[in-house]
Amino acid sequence: MLRPVLFGTLCLFASACLAESPAVAAPPEPDGMTQLFNGEDLTGWEGNSRLWSVRDGVIHGETTKEVSTKGNTFLIWKDEVADFELRLSFRCTASNNSGIQYRSQRVKTDEQAINQWVLRGYQHEIRNEEDLPSVPGFIYDEKGSRGRICLVGEKAVWNEDGKKVIGEPLISKDEFKELMKVDQWNDVVIIAKGNRIRHFLNGRLILDFTDKHPEKSFSKGLLGLQLHAGAPMWAEFKNVRLQNL
């Protein structure tokens, strides 16, 4: 029989262990992923050539006061995806934000519009920030009605009647601040299978979302890289590779 003091100590230890959110690592990279960027030009991609280019072997998107965008604009990959694993690296300035669009639909624009590259759907937010909640990795409903669908640190389900967050946070404020590399390259893994989506940053799970909304969820669509309207900015991407699941 355990003594009361020892039993109490064990209970406190067990409670502390349960309260912690152990880090979940990204799965090993599968063999044979398809490279979506050849490091030399934008073959396979479509976007505004005034804003997108290849510099020093990376995809470079930039807006300035002289060369801006009316509305958010995207560099769009030629093929649709459904269930997939996407891996890439990003870096950007802190003056504005960017994003990785997936399972998205092209928005019809006026034939005379300057911006012909508009998408709606799931977006993996890209920011050069480290303080929750406005950090890279949350899911934003681009051109939709749900706003920030799932925040970094959340395991959540969105049903017809709204979102429900499950369990403890996947990562704390301090842990994320240590994980995020401000002003440097950061590695992203996005795994979407069925209605479950997971985002990983620099090898760690930061978001786990299941979308059960019967009308607003997306099962397939386009990939895109975003330049945001507003303040001048730049964003860069490299090592873009995909595997269909």
C-alpha positions as CSV (number, residue, x, y, z in Angstrom):
1,M,0.0,0.0,0.0
2,L,1.3,3.4,-0.9
3,R,1.9,5.9,1.8
4,P,-0.3,9.0,1.5
5,V,2.6,11.4,0.9
6,L,4.1,9.2,-1.8
7,F,0.6,8.7,-3.4
8,G,0.0,12.4,-3.5
9,T,3.4,13.0,-5.1
10,L,2.7,10.5,-7.8
11,C,-0.7,12.0,-8.5
12,L,0.8,15.5,-8.8
13,F,3.4,14.1,-11.2
14,A,0.8,12.3,-13.3
15,S,-1.3,15.5,-13.5
16,A,1.7,17.5,-14.6
17,C,2.5,15.0,-17.3
18,L,-1.1,15.0,-18.5
19,A,-1.2,18.8,-18.6
20,E,1.9,19.0,-20.8
21,S,1.5,18.9,-24.6
22,P,4.4,16.8,-25.8
23,A,5.8,17.9,-29.2
24,V,4.6,15.9,-32.2
25,A,7.3,15.7,-34.9
26,A,6.6,15.9,-38.6
27,P,6.7,12.5,-40.3
28,P,9.9,11.6,-42.3
29,E,9.8,12.9,-45.8
30,P,8.5,10.2,-48.2
31,D,10.6,9.0,-51.1
32,G,9.9,10.3,-54.6
33,M,8.2,13.6,-53.9
34,T,7.6,15.7,-57.0
35,Q,9.6,19.0,-57.3
36,L,7.2,21.7,-58.3
37,F,9.9,24.3,-58.7
38,N,13.0,23.7,-60.8
39,G,15.1,26.5,-59.3
40,E,15.6,28.3,-62.6
41,D,12.2,29.6,-63.9
42,L,8.5,29.5,-63.1
43,T,7.6,26.6,-65.5
44,G,4.3,25.1,-64.3
45,W,3.3,28.3,-62.5
46,E,1.1,31.2,-63.5
47,G,1.0,34.7,-62.0
48,N,1.7,38.4,-62.6
49,S,5.2,38.5,-64.2
50,R,5.7,42.0,-62.8
51,L,5.5,40.6,-59.3
52,W,6.9,37.1,-59.5
53,S,10.4,36.0,-60.5
54,V,13.2,33.7,-59.7
55,R,16.2,35.2,-57.8
56,D,19.2,33.2,-56.7
57,G,17.4,29.9,-57.2
58,V,14.2,30.8,-55.2
59,I,10.7,32.0,-56.0
60,H,10.6,35.7,-55.3
61,G,7.4,37.7,-55.1
62,E,7.5,41.4,-54.4
63,T,5.3,44.5,-54.4
64,T,6.5,48.1,-54.2
65,K,4.9,51.5,-54.2
66,E,5.5,51.7,-57.9
67,V,4.5,48.1,-58.7
68,S,1.7,47.0,-56.4
69,T,-1.3,44.7,-56.6
70,K,-5.0,45.5,-56.5
71,G,-6.3,42.8,-54.2
72,N,-4.4,39.7,-53.1
73,T,-2.7,38.0,-56.0
74,F,-1.3,34.5,-56.4
75,L,1.3,32.5,-58.2
76,I,-0.8,29.4,-59.1
77,W,0.5,25.8,-59.8
78,K,-1.0,24.3,-62.9
79,D,-2.5,21.1,-61.4
80,E,-5.2,20.5,-58.8
81,V,-4.6,18.6,-55.6
82,A,-6.9,16.6,-53.4
83,D,-5.2,14.5,-50.7
84,F,-1.5,15.5,-50.6
85,E,1.6,16.2,-48.6
86,L,3.3,19.5,-49.5
87,R,6.8,20.6,-48.2
88,L,8.6,23.9,-48.8
89,S,10.5,26.6,-47.1
90,F,9.6,30.3,-46.8
91,R,10.9,33.7,-45.6
92,C,9.3,37.1,-45.9
93,T,9.4,40.7,-44.6
94,A,7.4,41.8,-41.6
95,S,5.7,44.7,-43.4
96,N,2.8,42.5,-44.7
97,N,1.8,38.9,-44.8
98,S,1.7,36.1,-47.4
99,G,0.2,32.6,-47.6
100,I,0.2,29.1,-49.1
101,Q,-3.1,28.4,-50.8
102,Y,-4.3,24.9,-51.2
103,R,-7.5,23.0,-52.3
104,S,-8.5,26.4,-53.7
105,Q,-10.8,27.6,-56.5
106,R,-10.0,30.2,-59.0
107,V,-12.2,33.3,-58.7
108,K,-13.6,34.6,-61.9
109,T,-12.4,38.2,-62.6
110,D,-13.2,40.7,-65.3
111,E,-11.2,40.1,-68.5
112,Q,-9.8,43.6,-68.2
113,A,-8.8,43.4,-64.6
114,I,-5.1,43.8,-63.9
115,N,-5.2,41.0,-61.3
116,Q,-6.3,37.8,-63.0
117,W,-4.8,35.5,-60.3
118,V,-7.3,35.3,-57.5
119,L,-8.0,32.2,-55.4
120,R,-10.4,31.3,-52.6
121,G,-10.1,28.4,-50.2
122,Y,-7.8,27.2,-47.4
123,Q,-4.7,29.3,-46.8
124,H,-1.7,28.5,-44.6
125,E,-0.8,31.9,-43.3
126,I,2.8,33.2,-43.8
127,R,4.1,35.9,-41.5
128,N,7.5,37.0,-40.2
129,E,6.2,37.1,-36.7
130,E,6.7,34.9,-33.6
131,D,4.0,36.1,-31.0
132,L,0.8,34.1,-31.0
133,P,-1.8,34.3,-32.4
134,S,-0.8,36.3,-35.5
135,V,2.0,34.0,-36.6
136,P,2.6,31.7,-39.6
137,G,0.7,28.5,-39.8
138,F,-3.0,29.3,-39.0
139,I,-5.6,28.4,-41.5
140,Y,-7.4,31.4,-43.1
141,D,-10.5,31.2,-45.2
142,E,-9.4,33.3,-48.2
143,K,-12.4,34.9,-49.9
144,G,-14.6,32.9,-47.6
145,S,-16.8,33.7,-44.5
146,R,-15.0,31.8,-41.7
147,G,-12.0,34.1,-41.2
148,R,-9.2,32.4,-39.2
149,I,-10.6,28.9,-39.3
150,C,-8.0,27.2,-37.0
151,L,-5.3,28.9,-35.0
152,V,-1.8,27.7,-34.3
153,G,-1.8,25.5,-31.3
154,E,-5.3,24.2,-31.9
155,K,-6.7,20.8,-32.5
156,A,-10.2,21.6,-33.7
157,V,-13.2,20.3,-35.6
158,W,-15.6,22.5,-37.6
159,N,-19.1,21.1,-37.9
160,E,-22.1,22.6,-39.5
161,D,-22.9,24.5,-36.2
162,G,-19.3,25.9,-35.8
163,K,-15.9,25.1,-34.4
164,K,-15.0,23.1,-31.4
165,V,-11.4,23.1,-30.0
166,I,-10.4,19.8,-28.5
167,G,-7.9,19.1,-25.7
168,E,-4.8,21.1,-24.6
169,P,-2.8,23.4,-26.9
170,L,-0.4,21.7,-29.2
171,I,2.2,24.3,-28.6
172,S,2.7,27.1,-26.1
173,K,3.4,30.8,-26.7
174,D,7.0,30.4,-25.5
175,E,7.5,27.2,-27.5
176,F,6.4,28.8,-30.7
177,K,8.6,31.8,-30.1
178,E,11.5,29.4,-29.9
179,L,10.4,27.4,-32.9
180,M,9.8,30.3,-35.3
181,K,12.9,31.7,-37.1
182,V,12.2,35.4,-37.6
183,D,14.0,36.8,-40.7
184,Q,15.3,33.3,-41.7
185,W,14.1,30.4,-43.7
186,N,11.4,28.3,-42.1
187,D,10.2,24.8,-43.2
188,V,6.5,24.0,-43.7
189,V,4.8,20.6,-44.1
190,I,1.1,20.5,-44.9
191,I,-0.7,17.2,-44.9
192,A,-4.3,17.1,-46.1
193,K,-6.0,13.7,-46.2
194,G,-9.8,13.5,-46.4
195,N,-11.2,16.3,-44.2
196,R,-8.2,16.3,-41.8
197,I,-5.5,18.9,-42.3
198,R,-2.2,19.2,-40.3
199,H,0.4,22.0,-40.4
200,F,4.0,21.5,-39.3
201,L,6.6,24.2,-38.8
202,N,10.3,23.4,-38.6
203,G,9.5,19.8,-37.9
204,R,6.8,20.2,-35.2
205,L,3.0,19.8,-35.4
206,I,1.4,23.2,-34.8
207,L,-2.2,22.7,-36.0
208,D,-4.6,19.7,-36.4
209,F,-7.9,20.5,-38.1
210,T,-10.8,18.5,-39.2
211,D,-13.3,20.2,-41.5
212,K,-16.8,18.6,-41.3
213,H,-18.8,21.5,-42.6
214,P,-21.1,20.1,-45.3
215,E,-20.9,23.2,-47.6
216,K,-17.8,25.2,-46.7
217,S,-15.1,22.5,-46.6
218,F,-12.8,21.9,-49.7
219,S,-11.8,18.4,-50.8
220,K,-9.7,19.4,-53.8
221,G,-8.4,22.4,-55.7
222,L,-5.4,24.5,-56.7
223,L,-2.1,25.4,-54.9
224,G,-0.9,29.0,-54.8
225,L,1.6,31.4,-53.2
226,Q,0.3,34.8,-52.1
227,L,1.3,38.4,-52.3
228,H,-0.9,40.4,-50.1
229,A,-2.4,43.8,-51.1
230,G,-1.4,46.8,-49.1
231,A,2.0,47.7,-47.8
232,P,5.0,46.8,-50.0
233,M,6.4,43.4,-49.2
234,W,8.4,40.5,-50.5
235,A,8.1,36.7,-49.9
236,E,10.3,33.9,-51.0
237,F,9.8,30.2,-51.4
238,K,12.1,27.3,-52.2
239,N,12.3,23.5,-52.2
240,V,8.6,23.2,-53.2
241,R,7.7,19.5,-53.4
242,L,4.5,17.5,-53.4
243,Q,3.2,14.0,-53.0
244,N,-0.3,13.0,-53.8
245,L,-1.8,10.7,-51.2
